[in-house]
Amino acid sequence: MKRALIITYYWPPAGGPGVQRWLKFVKYLPAFEVMPMVYVPENPSYPMIDHDFSEEVKDEIQIIKHPIKEPYRFASFFSSKKTKDLSKGLVSKKKPSFLESVLLYLRGNFFIPDARVGWVKPSVSFLLDFLENNKADVLITTGPPHSLHLIGLELKKRTGLPWLADFRDPWTTIHYHDSLRLTKKSQEKHLKLESEVLNKADGIIVTSPGTKKEFKNKTDRPVYVITNGFDEVNLPSQKLDDQFSIAHIGSLLNERNPEVLWKVLAELCNENEEFSQRLKLKFAGAIGEDVKESLIKFGLAEKADFLGYLSHPEALMLQRQVQVLLLLEIDSPETRAIIPGKLFEYLNARRPILALGPQGSDIKELIEETRSGSFFNYAEEKRLKLQILDFFRQFQEGTLKSSDSDISSFSRRSLTGKLSELIHTF
């Protein structure tokens, strides 16, 4: 039995996608002869809470906690809403307010690589003491926040233990990096730290082929793709909506605001009375103000239901009730390698997926491989309109459904098996 020390910031009761990847790996690793020990902050400031995830943490898993000082908690004294929006990534595309500009500048230049960097030194000291009395065969760090990789970097230097660095998102090419108002010196420091991590870790784990390609240009260390996935859950059968419902589940950032989609839907409503009467948009999760303003602008606000944050079981049931699942990625070269974790749960919901993203996105290949829906870049307005009309026609005929292709390789258990094989090489 291998023993793995896993260092993560997001852990139950955190909600959202950041917690799920390693919560699920930890859940299944013991079945593959790997015993996880999980190091997490004792008093974190999570932007979203979901207590349902806590029920998935088995009693036999050793959870190690140490206090953290949270800058976002201090910043909330000035503006609780702005601070929460910033921690969720809800940065408006409009000119930021003075307070937003100050918070972004401080975040970018005084907390490198991120706001949790103050947890690095105390964590290293604490974990060195822990490792003196507790055997570990491998270290694993997961980011963002990428400051946790600095804990792995220092523990690797001090102990010589094998170290795997897991990147749920890229580092210096993440879509919001340019929003941080970095000075030249700060940008150089980011690049230096990223290079150290990529070239000192014994292995790099990424979630998409695009990120692997990017990192292979920065390091000669082995880079492994282990995507996100879905749990094989038993849910009660869900009755499909009577309306032509299109649902987005998860945070919808201002930068993801798909105005071309709202334009197409508005045109279809004007051209087709039945489409207008039966269209329903559903949004579960944090929604940027820019998105809401666009829905008003295109006359779609009255067709929209804002459901707020749903627990994970509630989100899974909603995915199985709606007619079409909406997947959106920012229209930027920096997001071509991003495959949102929700895509894999969408696959398992077996409802047609309507996806928009940048030209050359890894999402397109995965949707085509699984025959689970249709992908469009933001310039394909005519094709997008025709596809929505075709989905609506199938809905009217009662034949709207997704493919029954084999998606078992994306189950959490299958992916954990792949991870365990890597861990057992050390």
C-alpha positions in Angstrom: 0.0 0.0 0.0 1.5 3.3 -1.1 0.9 6.4 1.1 0.3 9.7 -0.7 0.4 13.1 1.0 -2.1 15.2 -0.9 -1.9 19.0 -0.4 -5.0 20.9 -1.5 -6.7 24.1 -0.6 -10.3 23.1 -1.7 -11.9 20.5 0.5 -15.4 20.0 1.9 -17.4 22.0 2.8 -16.1 24.0 -0.2 -18.6 24.0 -3.1 -18.0 24.4 -6.8 -15.8 22.5 -9.2 -12.4 23.1 -7.5 -13.1 20.6 -4.7 -14.4 17.7 -6.7 -11.3 16.5 -8.6 -9.3 15.4 -5.5 -12.3 14.7 -3.3 -13.2 12.0 -5.8 -9.6 10.7 -6.3 -9.3 10.4 -2.5 -12.6 8.5 -2.4 -11.4 5.8 -4.8 -7.6 5.6 -4.2 -7.7 3.1 -1.4 -9.3 0.6 -3.8 -6.1 0.9 -5.9 -3.7 0.3 -3.0 -3.0 3.9 -2.4 -3.8 5.4 1.1 -4.2 9.2 0.9 -3.3 11.6 3.7 -5.0 15.0 2.9 -3.5 18.3 4.0 -6.0 21.2 4.0 -6.4 24.6 5.6 -8.1 24.6 9.0 -10.1 27.9 8.6 -10.4 28.6 4.9 -12.5 31.3 3.2 -14.4 29.5 0.5 -16.6 31.6 -1.9 -19.1 28.7 -2.1 -20.2 26.1 0.5 -21.8 22.7 -0.2 -22.1 20.5 2.8 -23.2 17.5 0.7 -19.6 17.0 -0.3 -18.6 16.4 3.4 -20.6 13.2 3.4 -18.2 11.7 0.8 -15.2 11.9 3.1 -14.6 8.5 4.5 -13.7 8.2 8.2 -10.6 6.2 7.5 -9.0 9.0 5.4 -6.5 11.0 7.5 -7.2 14.7 7.2 -4.4 17.0 8.4 -5.3 20.7 9.0 -3.3 23.8 9.7 -4.5 27.4 10.1 -4.3 29.8 7.2 -4.5 33.6 7.1 -6.9 34.7 4.4 -6.3 38.1 2.7 -9.8 37.9 1.2 -11.3 37.9 4.6 -9.5 41.1 5.4 -10.4 42.7 2.1 -14.1 41.9 2.7 -14.1 44.7 5.4 -13.9 47.2 2.5 -16.4 45.5 0.2 -17.8 42.1 0.9 -19.5 41.8 -2.6 -16.4 42.9 -4.6 -14.2 40.6 -2.6 -16.5 37.6 -3.1 -16.8 38.4 -6.8 -13.0 38.6 -7.2 -12.5 35.3 -5.4 -15.0 33.6 -7.7 -13.5 35.2 -10.8 -16.4 37.5 -11.5 -14.4 40.4 -12.9 -16.4 42.7 -15.1 -15.3 43.4 -18.7 -16.3 47.0 -18.1 -13.7 49.5 -16.7 -13.2 48.4 -13.1 -14.1 50.7 -10.2 -11.3 52.3 -8.2 -11.8 49.7 -5.4 -11.7 46.8 -8.0 -8.5 48.2 -9.5 -6.9 48.5 -6.1 -7.9 44.9 -5.1 -6.6 43.5 -8.4 -3.3 45.4 -8.2 -2.8 44.2 -4.6 -3.8 40.6 -5.5 -1.5 40.6 -8.5 1.6 42.2 -7.2 1.7 41.6 -3.4 0.5 38.0 -3.4 2.5 36.0 -5.9 1.5 33.6 -7.2 -1.9 34.1 -5.4 -3.6 35.2 -2.2 -2.8 31.9 -0.4 1.0 32.3 -0.6 1.2 33.2 3.1 0.2 29.6 3.9 3.4 28.2 2.2 6.1 28.7 4.9 3.9 27.6 7.9 2.7 24.6 5.9 6.3 23.6 5.0 7.3 23.8 8.7 4.2 21.9 9.9 4.5 19.2 7.2 8.2 18.6 7.8 7.3 17.8 11.5 4.4 15.6 10.3 6.6 13.6 7.9 9.1 12.8 10.7 6.4 10.6 12.3 4.3 9.7 9.3 5.6 7.8 6.3 4.7 9.1 2.8 5.8 7.6 -0.4 4.8 10.4 -2.7 3.8 14.1 -2.4 1.0 15.5 -4.5 0.1 19.2 -4.8 -2.9 20.5 -6.7 -3.6 24.1 -7.9 -5.0 26.6 -8.3 -4.2 28.1 -6.0 -0.7 27.5 -7.5 1.0 28.7 -4.3 0.4 25.1 -3.0 2.9 23.9 -5.6 5.5 26.0 -3.7 4.8 23.8 -0.7 5.6 20.8 -2.8 8.7 22.5 -4.2 10.1 23.1 -0.7 9.2 19.7 0.7 10.8 18.1 -2.3 14.1 20.0 -1.6 14.0 19.1 2.1 12.9 15.5 1.9 13.7 14.2 -1.5 10.3 12.5 -1.7 8.8 12.0 -5.2 6.5 14.9 -6.1 3.6 15.1 -8.6 2.2 18.6 -9.4 -1.4 18.6 -10.5 -2.6 21.6 -12.6 -6.4 21.8 -12.8 -5.8 25.1 -14.7 -2.7 26.6 -16.3 -0.6 29.1 -14.4 0.7 32.1 -16.3 -1.6 31.6 -19.3 -4.8 31.4 -17.3 -7.5 33.7 -18.7 -7.6 36.2 -15.8 -3.8 36.6 -15.5 -3.7 39.8 -17.5 -6.5 41.3 -15.4 -4.2 41.3 -12.3 -2.4 44.5 -13.4 1.0 42.9 -13.0 4.2 44.9 -13.0 7.1 43.7 -15.1 8.8 42.5 -12.0 5.8 40.6 -10.8 5.2 38.9 -14.2 8.9 37.8 -14.2 8.4 36.3 -10.7 5.4 34.4 -11.8 7.3 32.9 -14.8 10.3 32.1 -12.6 8.1 30.2 -10.0 6.2 28.4 -12.7 9.4 27.3 -14.3 10.8 26.0 -11.0 7.7 24.0 -10.3 7.5 22.5 -13.8 11.2 21.6 -13.8 11.6 20.3 -10.2 8.5 18.1 -9.9 9.0 14.4 -10.8 5.8 14.5 -12.8 3.2 17.0 -14.0 -0.5 16.1 -14.2 -2.8 18.2 -16.4 -6.5 18.0 -17.4 -6.3 18.5 -21.1 -4.1 17.8 -24.2 -3.7 21.5 -24.8 -2.2 22.1 -21.4 0.2 19.2 -21.9 1.3 20.7 -25.2 1.9 24.1 -23.5 3.9 22.6 -20.6 6.0 20.3 -22.8 7.4 23.5 -24.3 8.5 24.6 -20.8 9.9 21.4 -19.2 11.4 18.1 -20.0 9.7 16.5 -17.1 7.0 13.9 -18.0 3.5 15.4 -18.4 0.4 13.2 -18.0 -3.2 14.0 -19.0 -5.8 12.9 -16.5 -9.0 14.7 -17.2 -11.8 15.5 -14.8 -14.6 13.0 -14.8 -18.0 12.0 -13.4 -19.2 9.8 -10.6 -21.4 6.8 -11.5 -24.4 7.8 -9.4 -27.8 6.2 -9.0 -30.4 9.0 -9.2 -34.2 8.7 -9.4 -35.4 8.9 -13.0 -36.1 12.6 -13.9 -39.0 13.8 -15.9 -37.9 16.0 -18.8 -39.0 19.6 -18.9 -42.1 20.4 -20.9 -40.5 23.6 -22.1 -37.5 23.8 -24.5 -35.1 24.4 -21.6 -31.5 25.3 -22.1 -29.5 25.2 -18.8 -26.1 26.5 -17.8 -24.9 24.9 -14.5 -22.0 26.5 -12.7 -20.5 29.9 -12.4 -21.1 32.1 -15.5 -18.3 34.6 -15.5 -18.7 38.0 -17.2 -15.9 37.1 -19.6 -17.9 34.0 -20.7 -20.9 36.1 -21.6 -22.0 34.6 -25.0 -23.7 37.6 -26.7 -23.8 35.7 -30.0 -26.0 33.1 -28.4 -28.3 35.6 -26.9 -28.6 37.3 -30.3 -29.4 34.1 -32.0 -32.0 33.1 -29.4 -33.6 36.6 -29.7 -33.8 36.3 -33.5 -35.4 32.8 -33.2 -38.0 34.2 -30.7 -38.9 37.0 -33.1 -39.1 34.6 -36.1 -40.9 31.7 -34.5 -43.8 32.3 -32.1 -43.8 28.7 -30.8 -40.0 28.8 -30.1 -40.6 32.1 -28.2 -43.4 30.6 -26.1 -41.6 27.4 -25.2 -38.0 28.7 -24.7 -36.8 28.6 -21.1 -33.2 29.5 -19.9 -32.0 28.1 -16.6 -28.9 29.4 -14.7 -27.6 27.5 -11.7 -24.6 29.2 -9.9 -23.0 32.6 -9.6 -23.9 34.8 -12.6 -22.0 37.9 -13.6 -23.9 41.2 -13.9 -22.8 41.6 -17.5 -24.6 38.4 -18.4 -27.8 39.6 -16.8 -27.6 42.9 -18.5 -27.1 41.1 -21.9 -30.2 39.0 -21.3 -32.2 42.2 -20.7 -30.7 43.8 -23.8 -31.8 41.0 -26.0 -35.2 40.6 -24.4 -34.5 37.2 -22.8 -34.6 38.1 -19.1 -38.3 37.1 -18.8 -37.4 33.7 -20.2 -34.6 33.2 -17.6 -34.7 31.4 -14.2 -31.8 32.2 -11.9 -31.7 29.3 -9.5 -28.6 30.4 -7.5 -26.1 27.9 -6.1 -27.4 24.3 -6.1 -26.1 21.5 -4.0 -24.2 18.9 -6.1 -27.1 16.4 -6.0 -29.6 19.1 -7.0 -27.3 20.1 -9.9 -27.1 16.5 -11.1 -30.8 16.1 -11.1 -31.3 19.4 -13.0 -28.8 18.2 -15.7 -31.2 15.2 -16.3 -34.3 17.3 -16.4 -33.5 19.9 -19.0 -33.7 19.5 -22.8 -30.2 21.0 -23.6 -27.1 21.5 -21.5 -25.1 24.7 -22.2 -21.3 24.7 -22.0 -19.5 28.0 -22.4 -15.8 28.9 -22.5 -14.2 32.3 -22.9 -13.5 33.3 -26.5 -9.7 33.6 -26.0 -6.6 31.7 -27.2 -5.7 31.3 -23.5 -8.8 29.1 -22.9 -8.3 26.6 -25.8 -6.8 24.1 -23.3 -9.6 24.4 -20.7 -12.0 21.5 -20.5 -14.6 22.5 -17.8 -15.2 19.8 -15.2 -18.9 20.2 -15.8 -18.6 18.7 -19.3 -18.0 15.3 -17.9 -21.1 15.4 -15.7 -23.0 16.7 -18.7 -21.8 13.6 -20.6 -23.1 11.3 -17.9 -26.5 13.2 -17.8 -27.0 12.0 -21.4 -28.7 15.2 -22.6 -27.5 17.0 -25.8 -24.7 19.5 -25.2 -24.6 22.9 -26.9 -21.0 24.2 -26.5 -19.3 27.5 -27.4 -15.6 28.1 -27.1 -12.5 29.5 -28.8 -11.3 28.2 -32.2 -9.1 25.2 -31.6 -10.6 24.3 -28.2 -10.0 20.9 -26.7 -13.7 20.8 -25.9 -14.6 20.3 -29.6 -12.5 17.1 -29.9 -14.0 15.6 -26.7 -17.6 16.4 -27.8 -17.0 14.9 -31.2 -15.3 11.8 -29.8 -18.3 11.1 -27.5 -21.0 12.3 -30.0 -22.6 14.1 -27.1 -23.6 17.4 -28.8 -22.4 20.2 -31.0 -19.5 22.7 -30.5 -19.2 26.1 -32.1 -16.7 28.9 -32.0 -18.1 32.4 -31.5 -17.9 33.3 -35.2 -20.2 30.5 -36.3 -23.5 32.4 -35.8 -25.3 30.8 -38.8 -24.4 27.2 -37.9 -25.3 27.9 -34.2 -28.7 29.1 -35.2 -29.4 26.1 -37.4 -28.3 23.7 -34.7 -30.6 25.3 -32.1 -33.5 25.1 -34.6 -32.7 21.4 -35.2 -32.6 20.8 -31.4 -36.0 22.5 -31.2 -37.4 20.4 -34.0 -36.3 17.2 -32.3 -37.8 18.6 -29.0 -41.2 19.1 -30.8 -41.0 15.6 -32.2 -40.0 14.1 -28.8 -36.8 12.7 -30.2 -34.2 15.0 -28.6 -31.6 12.9 -26.9 -27.8 12.4 -26.7 -25.7 9.6 -27.9 -25.3 6.4 -26.0 -21.5 6.2 -26.8 -19.2 4.5 -24.3 -17.9 7.2 -21.8 -16.7 4.8 -19.1 -13.1 6.0 -19.5 -14.2 9.3 -18.0 -15.7 7.8 -14.8 -13.9 8.9 -11.6 -13.1 5.4 -10.7 -11.5 4.7 -14.1 -9.5 8.0 -13.9 -8.4 7.1 -10.3 -7.0 3.8 -11.6 -4.9 5.8 -14.1 -3.7 8.0 -11.3 -2.8 5.1 -9.1 -0.7 3.5 -11.8 1.3 6.7 -11.9 1.7 6.8 -8.1 2.8 3.2 -8.0 5.8 4.0 -10.3 7.5 5.8 -7.4 
